[in-house]
């Protein structure tokens, strides 16, 4: 049997059927409650079980009534001595008087109906009550106790009660009742974790851990380092790493090709460069060439901070492929970035007499026909383009290398589609958004990784400051002076919401105001909804220096290279993520002038926004900024829009469980080295794990044609 077919044929094991039952299968969960739970957590029993508590209520305190502190949570056994029932239509509360050997207490109910209170607290009988106590007019009261049970049913009263995140319409009792039903469905599953790890960390079994996390007894039980939580986090990370490893295997299943050029074109390029390669660029180029010289297909991620010189590194890989007679394609996420790459690569290749091609969704029909023909007949050895490169009708004569820029803007499938435009195509993906190591492992664990962690000599640090937005007039006045001295500046307009239309509207309003205030600066406006011709004309005015000010949305976040621009102003900086602000700041500091970045914010700032702005002022290091961004925002937002392959964890906390991720990857490597086709008992257990975390679906989807 073909090994790959084993990976494709995942089916949900019968042992998991109870966990993947719909929520309405739980006692007390109807369509309405299931709908509320689905919005918050998902539609299956297992989704509910992964909704972990964030707090614990301790009901063990049983003080003497006179010693109760105001606001304390207490549990008392009392004798009901009197009911003070309010008259009909009265707004007066229903008071129940009770006592024990230590003193007296009042139990208060507001807006009650019928004989509910009399049945709950029958006169002359003992009851155990638990709730928040308060002192009022020298008396102890509990309003609407959380629990009331008869002494013989004391076992029904939870001494430690988990507190869950809620959403509109959900109450603690609803979720606790549903969770109790879910826990009754938890099966005992065979163990998939390496026995040495279980012993080392003294982890419980999966079902024991799941039961325990929903029955915390102290604050420590809620911590990510508790044995139960750590074990469940490891399960999720192990499933993630195994799925990515299988995807990598499937992506490289075709026999790769050896690309070992004679180095002639690469030597010519380096001779004509007006600068010397950095040590980091040289190291990463060697890593890529080592991959290209192997018969396995290359899948490599290159991370480089803003201005680290990734394009040149990619071009060296393309020239190596060209030296063997094959073609290369560079996929960019936007037309602006594609045009920018085309311009910079064309300039570097001009002394070599090589002309690259450009393929965009919107371009003149004759130009598109000419480019497509050159790709198909091999006349174009290097092509730069947007999503247009992925179209069905696009064919290459002999594609050998696919370069994907700004990888986080593409799904894994898109990367694979471009790789399928030829036989055994090597794939190189690049990002200018440094990704924390743990996040890179979980999002791009199927790739080998290189870092260009050194900037070209002469790049000066950018001075970053912040000011409240109500001082914008002072900023404009100062800008008028420095622009008159010949300097150039960007003014980035705020993110309004998810709507491009509103973002553009905000940019147009700011542009109108700045054009009136700074007419001699000849401000130009650039945003994503402009037609390419108008946008290019505005950019050209700014590049040439005819325009001193460029007003823009985040469309200039990547790919815009104007070395003489030395001032970056980001309006409403509190609305931007750290990584995005760092990308924008990277548009300056590319020339000889000292550069600055001004963050305009609207006061008052939240604690998180204050932290973000402070980090920007403290550091120009994109890798440190990426780590801080992960801590402040979480993995989903750091990576941008969620796509297939992006991590979305419910049990693991990447900021805390980084060490477990390393261990998970090591276990995956050991398993696949010893048992690459997941045979036998071990294989069945790993497939069970993949199915438990629905990674079986991801693997099947990614493996499909």
N, C-alpha and C positions, 0 to 999 in steps of 0.2 A: 504493500500500500504506500502511495506517495505520502511522505511525512507531512507536507503542507495540508493535505486533506484531513488529517487528524485535527489540526488546529481549526479548520473551518467548520467542523461538524459538532460544534457545541450545542447541546440541548440542556434545558434546565433539569437538573437531577430531581428525582421524586422526593428526596430528603428535604428539599427546599419548598415544596408545594405549599405547606402551611404558612411559610413566611411571605410568599408572594401572593397570598390570597388577598382579595380586595378588603378594604377597611370595613365595609358593611358586614363582613363575616364575623366581626367582633360583637360580643353582647353589648347592647345599648348604643351601638353606632348605626344610626340611620343615614339616609341619603343627605340630609342637611348637615349633620356633623361631619360626615365623610367629605362633603364639599369644602367645609371650613378647614379640615385637616389637610386636604389635598393642596389647598392654596399655600399653606404654611410649610408642609413637609413632604408631601407625596401621596400616592394613592394605594400603596401596599402596606401590609402589616410590618414588613421589614423597614420601611421608611419611618414608620412610627417609632420602632425600636431604636433607630439611629438618632432620634430626636432626644438628645441627652439633657438631663437636668442642669440648671445653672446655680442652684442653691438648695439648701436643706433646712427644713423647719424642725427644730428640736422640741418635742412635746414631753420631755422627761422631767421637766422642772415641776415639783409639787410643793410649793412653799406654804407656810401658814398664812392664812388670809391677811392678818395685820402686817405681815412682812412683804407683801407683794409690792414690787416696784411699778410705778406708773409706766404703762406701755409694754410691760413684760408679757411674754407668751407663757401661759400657765395651764396646767391640767389639774383639775380638782374633782374629788368625789364629794358630792353634797346631797343633802336631804331637802327636797322641795317642800317649803312650809306655807307658801301663800301665793295666790295669783291676783294681780291687780289688773283686771281686764278693762280696757277703755270702752266707753259707750260707743254705739254705732255712729258712724260719720265723724267721730272725734279724731283729731290728729295726734292725740296723746299716745305715747308708746305703751305697749303691753309690758308690765313689769312682773317678773317672777322673783320671789324672795326665796333664798336657799341658805343653808348653813352646814357647817361641819364642826368638829370639836374645837377648831381654832378661831371661828368667827362667822360673820354673816357676809353674804354677797348678793347683789342684784343682777339679774340677767334680763337684758333689754331687747325687745323686738319692735321694729318699726313697720308700719303698713302690713300687718298680718291679716290673713283671711280665715274665716271659719274657726274651727277648734284645733287648728294646727299646733299651737303652742301647748294646749292642754294635753294633747296626745304625746307631744315630744317630751314634755316635763310633767308627768302626772303628779298631782298633789299627794304628799305623804310618801312618795317613793324616792329611792336614791338613784342618782344618775352621775355618770362621769362626764364632765364638760371640759372642753379645751378651746382656748381662744385668747385674744389680746385683752388684757385687763387694764382698766384705767381708774384713777381716783376722781370722784366727782362729788363735791359737797361732803367731803370727809367719809365717803362710802366707796367701796370697791364695786365696780360694775364690769360686766362683759356684755358687749352688744353683739347680737347674732353670733354665738359661738360657732367655731368651725366644725366641731364634732360634739354630738350628744349621744352617749350609749349607756345601756343598762350595765351594772357591774358584772353580771354574768357573761356579757359580751365584750368585756374589756379587750380581748384579743383582736377585735375588729378595729380598735383605735391605733393608728400608726404612731409609734413613738418618734420615728424620724420620717418626715414627709418631703419628698422631692419637689422642687419648684422648677417648672418648665417655662421656657419662652412661650408667650401667647400671642395671638393675633386677634383682631376685632371679632367678637362673637364667641371666642373660645374662653371657657372658664377653667380654673384649676381642676375642679371636680370632673368636668367632662374629659379632660385629657388623662387624668389619673385613672378613671374608670376604663377608658379605652386601653391605656397602657397595661393595666392589670390583665385584661383579656389578651393583649399581645404577648405578654410574658408567659402566659399559660401555653402559648403555641411555640415557644422556643424549643427546638429539638436539640438533642445531644449529637454533635457532628464529629466525624473523625478528625484527628489533629493534622494540620498541614505545616505547623511551625517546627523548625529544627529543634529536636529535643534538648540540645545544648543551650539554646537560647531560653527555652522554658525554664530550665533548671537555673540558669544564670540570673534571670530576673524574677524567678519564683512567680511566674504568670499562671493564672488559672486557665481552665479550658474555655473555649469560646462561649459555651452556654452559661457557664458559671460567671464569666465576666459580664455577659449581657444582663443576667439577673441582678448582679451586684451593683452595676452602675446606676440602675434604676431604684436602688434601695440604699442610698447613701446614709451614713450615720454621723458623719462629721465633715467639716469643711475640706479636710485632706482628701476625702473620697472623691471630691469634685475636681481635684487638680489633674492636669494632663499627665503628671508623673506617677499617679497611683497605679498599682499593678493592673487593675482591671481596665482603666482607660488606656494605659500604655499598650496593653495587649491588643485591644480593639483597634487602636491607631496603627499598630504594626500590621495587623490583618489587612487594613485598607491600603497601606503603603506597599505591602507585598503583592496584592492584587494589581495595583497600578504598575509596579515595576515588571511583573510577569507579563502583563498585557503589552507593555511597550517593547519588551524583549521579543515577544512573538511577532509583533508588527515589524520590528527590525528584521527578523528572520525572513518574513514574507516579502518585505521590501527588497531584500537582497537575494531572493531565491533564484533569480535569473543569474546565469554566469555573467560576471562583470567583464570589463575589458581593460586591458593594460594600456594606459596612455603614458608613454615615455618618449617625449619629444627630444630633439637634439639640443634644445636650449638656445638656438640661434635667435629666435624672435625675442625671447626673454632677455637675453644679453643686450640686444639692440635697444629694447625699451629702457632698461636700467641706465645705459650709456646716455640716453637723451633726457633723462629726468633731471630737473634743476635742483634736486635734493637727494639725500641719501636715505635708503630704507632704514627704519628704526629696527632695533634688535628684536622687538616683538613681531613686527611685520615679517622679518626674515625667518623667525622661528615658525610662525604660522604657515608661511609659504612652504617651508620644508615639510611640515606635518601634512599639508594637502598633497604635495608631490609624492610623499610616501604612500598615501592612500591611492593616488592615481596610478602608481606603479604596480599596485596589487591587482590580482584578478577578481577579487571581491568588489562588488559595487560600493562606491564611496557614498556615505551619508554623514556629512559633517556640518556642525553648527559653528559659525564664527561669530563671536561676540566682540564688539569693539565700542569703546566710548565714543562720544561725538568727536569727529575730527581725527580718529585714530588711523584712518587710511585703509578701510576695508575694501573700497572699490579697487584700489591698486592691487591688493592681495587677490581679489577675485579675478582681475584682469590677467595676472600672472598664471593663474590656473587655466584660464581660457586660452592663453597663448600656448601653453603646454599641449592642450588638446588640438589646437590649430596646427601645431608642428607635426602632428600625426595624421593630418588630413581630415579630421572630424570637426563638427560645429559645436558652438556654445550658445546658450540663450540665457538672458538675464530677465527675470520676472520682477517687476516693481508694482507696488499697490496703487499708485496714482499716476496720472498722466504727467503731472508736474515732476514727480520723482523720476519717471521714465525718461523724460526729456532732459533732466539734469544729468542723469547717468550717461545718456547718449552724448551730451555736449562734452562732459569731462573725459569719457572714454575716447571719443573722436579726437579730442585735442592730444591725448597721450599717444594715440595710434598714428596720427598724421605723419610724424617723422619716419614711420615704418612703411608708409604708403598703403595702410590698411584702412578701409572704410567699413564701419559697422552698419547694420540696418536698424530701422526703428519701426515697430508695429504697434499702432494704437487703435482703440475702438473707433475713434473719430479722427479720420485723416482723409485726404483727397483720394478718390478712387484709384487714380493713376498711380499715385505713390504706393498705395496699399498693394496694388497688383504687382508692381515692380519688386517690392519687398518680399511678397509671398513667392514670386518666381525665383528670386535669389536664394530664398531658404530651401525651396524644393530642388533646385538644380545644383546647390552647393556653392553658388557664387558668393553667398554671404556667409563667411565663417563665424561671425559674431552678430547676434541680433538682440536688441533690447526692446522690451515691450511691457504692456500691461496684461490684464486678464485676456486680452485678444489672443495672446499666445496659446491659451488653453482651448480655443475654439476647435470644433470638430474638423473644420476644413483646413486647418493649419498643418502643413507637413514639412518635415525637414529631410534633406538629402541624407544626412548621417549625423544625428544629434548625439554628442558624446558627453556633454556637461550641461546640467541645468542649475543655474544660480537663482536662488529665491531671496530677494531683499526684503527687509522688515518682515521676517517670518511670522511674527505674532499677529500680523494682519491677514494671514492666510490660514485656512484649515489644512490639516494633514492631507486630506484627500486632494486638495489642489496641488500640493507639492508632489504627490504621487502621479497625478495626471500629466504634469509636465515631464516627469521622469519616464513616462510611458510613450513619449513621442519618438523614442528611438530604441535601440537594442542595448540593454545593460547600461543605461545612462547613469553616470555619476551625478550625485545631487549635493550641492553646497548651499546651505542656507545661512543668511547673515541677519544680524540685528544690531541696530545702533542703540537699542534700549537694553543696557546691561541687565541681566537677569540673575537674581540671587542663586547661588549654587544649588540649594535644595529645590528651588522652583524650576531651575533648568533640568534637574534630574526627573522631576515629576511631569513636566510638560513636554520635554524633548529628550526623555531618557532613551529614545530609540536612536539617538544620534551621538556620534563622537563629538567632543566639544573642544574648541580652541578659543583662547582669549587674546585679543590685541590690547594688552594692558599698559601701553606706553604711547604717549602722544609725540608727534613729530617735534623736533627741537624748534624753539622760537615761538611756540604757542604759549601766550601769556595767560596767567590766571585771570578770571573775570571777576571784578569787584561787584558783589551783589548787595543791594540795600532794599529797604522796604519803607513805604509811606502810606498813610491812609488816603483813600480815594478823594476825600474832600479837599486834598491839597493839589488836585490835578491842575488847577490854574497856575500854581507855582511851577509845577513840572513843565507845563507848556511854555511859560515865560523863559525858563532856563533852556528848554529845547530850542526856542527861537534863536537864542544866542549861539549855542554850539553848532546848530545847522548852518547858521550864517558864516561860521568859521570853516565850513566845508565838510563837517562830519556827516555821517549818514546813520539813520536810526530806523528800527522796527517798532511799530506800536501794535501789539497783539490784543485783539478785542476778546471780550469774555465769552466763555461757554454759557449759553442761556439755559438750555436743557438738551434733550435728545434730538431736538428739531434743528436741522440745517437752516430752515427758513428763518427761524428766530435768531440764530447765530448771525446769519447774513444781515438781518435787519439791524442788529446791534452794531455790526461793523459799519454799515452804511451810515447810521446816525453819527457814530464817532468820526467817520471820514468827513462827513459834511461839516462838522464842528471844527476839525483840525484844518481842513482846507480853508475855512474862513479865518482861522487864527494864524495860520502859517502859509500864506499864499506864495511867498518867495521860495518855500521849500519844495513847491510843486508836488504835493503829496499824491501818491498813487494807491489804489485800492485793489486787493487781491482776495478772492474767496473761491470756494470750491464749486459754486453754481455759475460762475462766469463761463462764457465760451472760451475755448483755448486761445483763440487769436487775441481777444481783448486782454486776457490774463498774461499772455506772453509779452504783449506790447508794454503792459504796466511793469512787468518784471525786467524787461530790457531797459526801460527808462531808469529803473533803480540800479541795475547792474552798471549802466554806463555813467551813472552819477548825475544824470540830468534831473532825476528826482532824488531828493535828500531824505524823504520819509516814505516808508511803505506801511500802510495800514492793512492789517490782514487778520483772517481767522487762523485757526491752527493748521491751515493748509500748508504753512511754511515750516511746520514742525520738523520735517526731514527734507533733505535734498536741495535746499536753496543755499547757494554758495556765493556770497558777495563779500569778498575779503575786506573791502574798505568800510563795510558797515561795522560800527563799534558800540552802538547803544541798542539795548533791548528793553522795551517797556512792556510789561505784562499786566493788563488791566483786570481787576478782580481776580488776583492771583489765588485767593482762597478757594476758588472753584476748580482749580487745576490739581491734578495729581503730581506727586514729586517727579516721577520719571518724565512726565510731559513737560513740566517747567524746565527740567534739565535739558531736554531735547531742544526746546525753544531757545534757551540761553546759549546753546551750542551754535546758533546761527551767527553769533558774534565771537570775537577773539580769534579770528582767522587771518587777520592782517598784522601790520606792524604797530598799529596804534593800541594803547591801553584801552581795554573795553570794560563796559559796565552793564549791569542788568538791574532794572528797578522793578520791584514788585509792588503794584498798587493794590491795596486791600480795603474792603469795607469793614469798619469796626462796628460792633465788637467781634473779635475772632473767637472761634471755638478753640478748645484745647488742642484738638488734632490739627487744625489749620495753623495755629501758632507754632506747633512743633514742625510742621512742613516748612513754613517760611524760615524758621531758625536753621533748619538743616541746610536749606538752600544758601543761606548766608554764610554758614560755617564751612561748606565743602563744595569743591568742584569735581570730586571723584564720583563718577557715575556708578561705579560698583558699590561704593558705600551708600549712595543715595538709593540704589535699588534695594539694598538690604533694609534700610529704614522704611522704604515705601511698603515692603512686604509686612513689616511689623504694624504699620499704621493702617493699612487698607485691606490686607488679606490677598490671597493668590489670584482670585478671580478678577479683581479690579486691576491688579498690577499687570496682568497679561492683556488687559483690554477685553474686547468682546469674546464671550465664551465660544469655543469651537471644538470640534472633535479633537481629542488629544489634550485639551486643556484640563488641568486638575480642578476638581471640585470636590473637596473632601468634607465629610460630615463628622468623622471621628478623629482624624489626624489634625494636629495643629503644626503647620510647617515651621513656624517660628520656634516651636519647642521640641518637635520630634525629628529634627534634622539627623541626629545620630541614628535613630531607628531606620531612617531612609537608607543610610549607608548599609546597615545590616541587612535590610530587605534586598537591596541590590546584590549584595554578596551571596545571599541564599539563592536568589534567582540564577545567578551565574553558575553556582555549583550544580543546581538542579538541571539546567539546560546543557551543561557540559557532560554530565553523567547520564542524562535521560532526555535527549533533545526532542523526542517525539511524545513525551509525557505518557510513557507506557506504565502498565501495572498499577499497584495500589497507590504509589506516590503520585502518579499521573492523575488518577481519579480524584485524589484529594485536592490537587492543585486546580483541577477543572471545577471542583465543587466551590473552591474559594473564588475563582473567577466568576462563576455564576452567582454567588452570594452578593458580589459587588457589581453585578451586571456588566462586568468587563468582558464577558463572553460575547455580548452584543457588539461592543466596540471592536473586538478582535475580528469578528465575522464581517462587520461592516467595512473595516479597513482592508481586510483581506480580499473582499469581493472585487469583481472586475469593474 
